[in-house]
Amino acid sequence: MIEARHLRVLRAVASTGSFSAAGRELGCTQPAVSQQMKALEASVGTPLLVRTGREMRLTQAGEALVRHASGILAGLTAAEEEVAAIAGLRAGRVRLVSFPSGSSTLVPTALAALRAAHPGTRVSLEEAEPPKSVELLREGDCDVALAFRYEDAAGVEEWDDLVVRPLLTDRLVALVPERHRLAHDGAEAAGGSVAIGELAREPWIAGCPRCRGQLVEVCEGAGFTPRIDFATDDYPAVFGLVGAGLGVAVLPQLAVESVRPRGVRTVALEPEVRREIVALTLPDLAQVPAVRATLDELARAASGQTAGH
């Protein structure tokens, strides 16, 4: 097997013309150079150098190996530098998948802190609800999944094969129009609540309108292609990401109006329904510095979110 250290010695001998000169260049002794050349010739099974007077000359095989050595060593140096940068958080990439309400609350704070501390680390964001987000993690399509599961629910998904970073416990509340029969001032502060059965005859709102793609067309019409770091169909997430200083955005005016919390009241539910919010990753990925830093910042963001309530 050819070793990189042997290639470095061979290249030094080829450039200097002798074992002793190569040793001086590499900072080692002439016998050490000779020993490494013998080891290299033994590994390739053919002579690489012949002595002509006081100089060493490359054989045809030696010339071929030196020709390839420069590219191999350059590639190895680049690889070493890149790995060192990733390990030192001067570079790196984390693929994050989050559910929409996590994208608009925990993610902006966490990614803004991560960017401030480690500007060379890039994080991409996509949205998916569990169990899809957990499936993406297990299939290798993301590095961190922000997910949730409901407490005491039947068929709770198991995460035993994953690294689980608990973030917070979130309770569900009912959203009703401010003139609704169940809305009244101070309901939350006074501990008021409503049985979920009282909403059985009400129309329910699920999901949100999705629009995207106009941005690229508008920017290209102006002569440039935008670099999109984060993609989300959730308008509050857009506001959160922009507010955290992570980029700029354009939205239709109707979209801006749709996310303003006007004319809405929250009412506590009875019985209380809670969900556990966690950050998930694979055991091997948990040792990657950029992934570990992302998990830490998500946990800090969750602590701030809890303190704010």
C-alpha positions as CSV (number, residue, x, y, z in Angstrom):
1,M,0.0,0.0,0.0
2,I,1.4,3.4,-1.0
3,E,1.6,5.8,2.0
4,A,1.4,9.6,1.7
5,R,4.6,10.1,3.7
6,H,6.5,7.9,1.2
7,L,5.2,10.0,-1.7
8,R,6.4,13.2,0.0
9,V,9.9,11.7,0.3
10,L,9.9,10.5,-3.3
11,R,8.9,13.9,-4.5
12,A,11.7,15.5,-2.4
13,V,14.3,13.1,-3.8
14,A,13.2,13.8,-7.3
15,S,13.4,17.5,-6.9
16,T,16.7,17.6,-5.0
17,G,18.5,14.7,-6.7
18,S,19.9,13.0,-3.6
19,F,18.8,11.3,-0.3
20,S,20.9,13.7,1.8
21,A,19.4,16.8,0.1
22,A,15.9,15.4,0.4
23,G,16.6,14.7,4.1
24,R,17.6,18.3,4.7
25,E,14.5,19.6,2.9
26,L,12.2,17.3,4.9
27,G,14.1,17.7,8.2
28,C,15.1,14.1,8.6
29,T,18.3,12.0,8.1
30,Q,19.7,10.5,4.9
31,P,19.2,6.9,6.3
32,A,15.6,7.6,7.1
33,V,15.0,8.8,3.5
34,S,16.7,5.7,2.1
35,Q,14.6,3.4,4.4
36,Q,11.4,5.0,3.3
37,M,12.3,4.7,-0.4
38,K,13.1,1.0,0.1
39,A,9.7,0.6,1.7
40,L,7.9,2.4,-1.1
41,E,9.7,0.3,-3.8
42,A,8.7,-2.8,-1.9
43,S,5.1,-1.8,-1.8
44,V,4.9,-1.1,-5.6
45,G,7.1,-4.0,-6.5
46,T,9.5,-2.2,-8.8
47,P,12.5,0.1,-8.6
48,L,11.7,3.8,-8.6
49,L,15.2,5.3,-8.3
50,V,18.7,4.5,-9.8
51,R,22.0,6.1,-8.8
52,T,23.9,7.9,-11.6
53,G,27.2,9.2,-10.1
54,R,26.3,11.3,-7.1
55,E,22.7,11.9,-8.1
56,M,19.5,9.7,-8.0
57,R,17.5,9.4,-11.2
58,L,13.9,8.3,-11.4
59,T,13.0,5.2,-13.3
60,Q,10.0,5.2,-15.7
61,A,7.9,3.9,-12.8
62,G,9.3,6.6,-10.5
63,E,8.4,9.3,-13.0
64,A,4.9,8.0,-13.3
65,L,4.5,7.9,-9.5
66,V,5.9,11.4,-9.0
67,R,3.6,12.7,-11.7
68,H,0.6,11.4,-9.8
69,A,2.1,12.2,-6.3
70,S,1.6,16.0,-6.7
71,G,-2.2,15.6,-7.4
72,I,-2.6,13.0,-4.6
73,L,-0.7,15.1,-2.0
74,A,-2.5,18.3,-3.0
75,G,-5.9,16.5,-2.7
76,L,-4.9,15.1,0.7
77,T,-3.8,18.5,1.9
78,A,-7.0,20.0,0.8
79,A,-9.0,17.2,2.5
80,E,-7.0,17.7,5.7
81,E,-7.7,21.4,5.7
82,E,-11.4,20.9,5.0
83,V,-11.8,18.3,7.8
84,A,-9.9,20.6,10.2
85,A,-12.2,23.5,9.3
86,I,-15.3,21.4,9.9
87,A,-13.9,20.0,13.2
88,G,-13.1,23.6,14.3
89,L,-16.5,24.9,13.2
90,R,-14.9,27.2,10.7
91,A,-16.9,25.3,8.0
92,G,-19.5,22.6,7.9
93,R,-23.1,22.0,6.8
94,V,-26.2,21.0,8.8
95,R,-29.4,19.9,7.1
96,L,-32.3,20.8,9.5
97,V,-35.9,19.7,9.1
98,S,-38.5,21.3,11.2
99,F,-42.3,21.4,11.6
100,P,-43.8,24.9,10.8
101,S,-44.4,26.2,14.3
102,G,-40.9,25.2,15.3
103,S,-39.6,27.0,12.2
104,S,-41.2,30.3,13.4
105,T,-40.2,30.2,17.0
106,L,-37.2,28.0,18.0
107,V,-35.3,27.8,14.7
108,P,-34.7,31.6,14.0
109,T,-33.3,32.2,17.4
110,A,-31.1,29.1,17.3
111,L,-29.7,29.7,13.8
112,A,-29.0,33.4,14.5
113,A,-27.0,32.4,17.5
114,L,-25.2,29.6,15.6
115,R,-24.3,32.0,12.8
116,A,-23.0,34.6,15.2
117,A,-20.8,32.1,17.0
118,H,-19.8,30.0,13.9
119,P,-20.2,32.1,10.7
120,G,-18.6,29.4,8.6
121,T,-21.2,26.8,9.4
122,R,-24.1,26.7,6.9
123,V,-27.5,25.4,7.9
124,S,-30.2,24.6,5.4
125,L,-33.9,24.4,6.5
126,E,-36.7,22.3,5.1
127,E,-40.1,21.7,6.6
128,A,-41.8,18.4,7.3
129,E,-44.1,17.2,10.0
130,P,-43.3,14.0,12.0
131,P,-43.2,11.1,11.3
132,K,-42.0,12.3,7.9
133,S,-39.2,14.4,9.4
134,V,-38.0,11.4,11.5
135,E,-38.1,9.2,8.4
136,L,-36.0,11.7,6.5
137,L,-33.4,11.6,9.3
138,R,-33.3,7.8,9.4
139,E,-32.9,7.7,5.6
140,G,-29.9,10.1,5.7
141,D,-31.8,13.1,4.0
142,C,-31.2,15.4,7.0
143,D,-28.9,15.8,10.0
144,V,-31.2,17.2,12.6
145,A,-35.0,16.8,12.9
146,L,-37.1,19.1,15.1
147,A,-40.1,16.9,15.9
148,F,-42.8,16.4,18.5
149,R,-45.1,13.6,19.8
150,Y,-48.2,13.9,21.9
151,E,-48.1,12.7,25.5
152,D,-50.3,9.7,26.4
153,A,-51.2,9.2,22.7
154,A,-51.9,5.8,21.3
155,G,-49.2,4.5,18.9
156,V,-46.5,6.9,20.1
157,E,-43.6,6.8,17.8
158,E,-40.4,5.2,19.2
159,W,-37.1,7.1,19.0
160,D,-34.9,4.5,20.8
161,D,-32.5,4.3,17.8
162,L,-32.0,8.1,17.8
163,V,-30.3,10.7,20.0
164,V,-33.1,12.7,21.6
165,R,-32.5,16.2,22.9
166,P,-35.6,17.3,24.9
167,L,-36.5,20.9,24.3
168,L,-39.8,21.8,25.8
169,T,-43.4,20.7,26.5
170,D,-46.0,22.6,24.5
171,R,-49.7,22.7,25.3
172,L,-52.4,23.1,22.7
173,V,-54.9,26.0,22.9
174,A,-58.1,26.7,21.0
175,L,-58.1,29.7,18.7
176,V,-61.5,31.4,18.4
177,P,-62.7,34.7,16.9
178,E,-62.8,37.5,19.4
179,R,-66.6,37.7,19.1
180,H,-67.0,34.0,19.5
181,R,-69.4,32.8,22.3
182,L,-66.4,31.1,24.1
183,A,-64.1,34.2,23.9
184,H,-63.9,36.4,27.0
185,D,-61.3,38.8,28.3
186,G,-58.7,37.4,30.7
187,A,-59.7,33.7,30.0
188,E,-56.1,32.5,30.1
189,A,-55.0,34.8,33.0
190,A,-58.0,33.7,35.0
191,G,-57.4,30.1,34.4
192,G,-60.6,29.8,32.3
193,S,-60.8,26.9,29.9
194,V,-63.2,25.2,27.5
195,A,-63.9,21.5,27.0
196,I,-62.9,20.5,23.5
197,G,-66.3,19.0,23.0
198,E,-67.8,22.5,23.0
199,L,-66.1,23.1,19.7
200,A,-67.4,19.9,18.1
201,R,-69.8,21.8,15.8
202,E,-67.4,24.5,14.9
203,P,-65.6,24.7,11.5
204,W,-61.9,23.9,11.9
205,I,-59.0,25.5,10.2
206,A,-56.1,23.2,9.3
207,G,-52.9,24.2,7.5
208,C,-52.1,27.5,5.7
209,P,-52.0,28.7,2.1
210,R,-48.7,28.0,0.4
211,C,-47.1,30.2,-2.2
212,R,-43.5,30.3,-3.3
213,G,-41.5,30.6,-6.6
214,Q,-42.4,34.2,-7.6
215,L,-39.3,35.3,-5.7
216,V,-36.9,33.6,-8.2
217,E,-38.8,35.0,-11.2
218,V,-38.8,38.6,-9.9
219,C,-35.1,38.5,-9.0
220,E,-34.1,37.0,-12.3
221,G,-36.1,39.7,-14.0
222,A,-33.9,42.2,-12.2
223,G,-30.8,40.5,-13.4
224,F,-29.7,38.1,-10.6
225,T,-30.5,34.8,-9.0
226,P,-31.2,34.8,-5.3
227,R,-29.3,32.5,-3.0
228,I,-31.9,30.8,-1.0
229,D,-30.7,29.5,2.4
230,F,-34.0,28.7,3.9
231,A,-37.3,27.5,2.4
232,T,-40.6,27.5,4.3
233,D,-44.2,27.5,3.5
234,D,-45.1,29.0,6.9
235,Y,-45.4,32.8,6.8
236,P,-44.7,33.3,10.6
237,A,-41.4,31.4,10.0
238,V,-40.5,33.9,7.2
239,F,-41.1,36.8,9.7
240,G,-39.1,35.0,12.4
241,L,-36.2,34.3,10.1
242,V,-36.0,37.8,8.7
243,G,-36.5,39.3,12.2
244,A,-33.5,37.2,13.4
245,G,-31.3,38.8,10.8
246,L,-30.9,35.6,8.7
247,G,-32.0,37.1,5.4
248,V,-34.6,39.2,3.5
249,A,-37.9,38.2,2.0
250,V,-40.8,39.4,-0.2
251,L,-44.4,38.4,0.5
252,P,-47.7,39.3,-1.1
253,Q,-49.6,42.0,0.9
254,L,-52.4,39.5,1.5
255,A,-49.8,37.1,3.0
256,V,-48.6,39.9,5.3
257,E,-52.2,40.6,6.4
258,S,-52.9,36.9,7.0
259,V,-50.3,36.5,9.7
260,R,-51.3,39.4,11.9
261,P,-52.9,38.0,15.0
262,R,-55.9,40.4,14.9
263,G,-59.4,39.3,16.0
264,V,-58.3,36.1,17.6
265,R,-58.5,34.8,21.2
266,T,-56.8,31.8,22.8
267,V,-58.7,29.6,25.2
268,A,-57.2,26.8,27.3
269,L,-58.5,23.3,26.5
270,E,-59.9,20.7,29.0
271,P,-58.5,18.1,29.4
272,E,-55.1,19.6,28.8
273,V,-53.3,18.3,25.7
274,R,-49.6,18.5,25.6
275,R,-46.8,17.6,23.1
276,E,-43.2,16.9,23.7
277,I,-40.9,18.9,21.4
278,V,-37.4,17.5,20.8
279,A,-34.4,17.7,18.5
280,L,-33.4,14.4,17.0
281,T,-30.2,13.1,15.3
282,L,-28.4,9.9,14.6
283,P,-25.9,8.6,17.1
284,D,-22.9,9.0,14.7
285,L,-24.0,12.5,13.7
286,A,-24.3,13.6,17.3
287,Q,-20.4,13.6,17.4
288,V,-20.1,16.0,14.4
289,P,-19.2,19.5,15.8
290,A,-21.7,21.4,13.6
291,V,-24.5,19.1,14.5
292,R,-23.7,19.2,18.2
293,A,-23.6,23.0,18.1
294,T,-27.0,23.1,16.3
295,L,-28.5,20.9,19.0
296,D,-27.1,23.2,21.7
297,E,-28.5,26.3,20.2
298,L,-31.9,24.7,19.7
299,A,-31.9,23.8,23.4
300,R,-30.9,27.4,24.4
301,A,-33.7,28.8,22.2
302,A,-36.2,26.5,23.8
303,S,-35.0,27.6,27.3
304,G,-35.6,31.2,26.2
305,Q,-39.0,30.3,24.8
306,T,-40.0,28.7,28.1
307,A,-38.8,31.6,30.1
308,G,-40.8,33.9,28.0
309,H,-44.1,32.2,28.9
